[in-house]
Structures are given as structure tokens and as C-alpha cells.
Amino acid sequence: MAEIKYEIKETVGTLSENNKGWSKELNLISWNDREPKYDIRDWAPEHEKMGKGVTLSVEELKKLRDLLNEMKL
């Protein structure tokens, strides 16, 4: 399997942290030297390992924001 290259361009924020020190974060990440996209996933401390996540374009992130704003939480 080919190695995945990534560079965290901006850390937007941490959504939660578990008892093992992993944190669920929203970051702007460039995957394999491509245009950066927004990304929500779990990260180990120091970002040496990652869990599965969701990557969103700016348009998708705006749509998600609008959907969340419509919800009654």
C-alpha cells in the first residue's frame, strides 16, 4: 500500500479528547500535495497516527454549517 502524505496547514479546533489522549479535530489538510481540504478525524498525540475521517471542500463545509444551524440542539 502506498504511503499517504499529509501536511496540516491549519488546526481549526479540537472537538473532543478521549481517555487515551486521542483527539477529534477539525483541520485544514493537504493530502498527497493536493489542494488543502477541511478534515474531521481522530488523531493520536503529536499527530503520529490517525483514525478514519471525513474530508470536506469549502462548499461542503459551508453546507454542513448551514445544516447544523438549522438543527434544534
CORSULHU-V880506 format. One record per residue. OMEGA is omega in whole degrees, -180 to 180 (* if undefined). D_LAST is the distance of its C-alpha to the last C-alpha in Angstrom with 2 decimals. Layout:
BEGIN
OMEGA/D_LAST, OMEGA/D_LAST
END
This chain:
BEGIN
-180/41.58, 179/41.37, 179/39.78, 179/36.54, 178/36.86, 175/33.90, 177/33.54, -179/30.41, -178/30.77, 172/27.78, -178/25.32, 179/22.08, 178/20.26, -180/19.56, 179/16.22, 176/17.66, 179/21.12, -175/22.66, 177/25.65, 178/28.12, 177/27.26, 180/25.63, 175/22.72, -172/20.10, 168/20.66, -178/20.15, 170/23.73, -171/26.00, 170/28.71, 179/31.99, 177/32.89, 177/36.65, 178/37.48, 177/35.36, -179/33.19, 176/30.21, 177/26.79, -169/23.36, 175/22.82, 179/20.22, 176/22.12, 178/23.31, 172/26.36, 176/29.02, -179/30.24, 177/32.37, 180/30.93, 176/33.91, 180/31.97, 174/28.83, 176/26.73, -178/25.66, -180/23.13, 179/21.96, -175/23.78, 171/22.58, 177/24.67, -180/23.68, 178/23.10, 179/20.82, 177/18.83, 178/18.52, 177/17.39, 177/14.70, -179/13.57, 179/13.67, 179/11.74, 179/8.83, 179/9.19, -177/9.21, 174/5.92, -178/3.79, */0.00
END
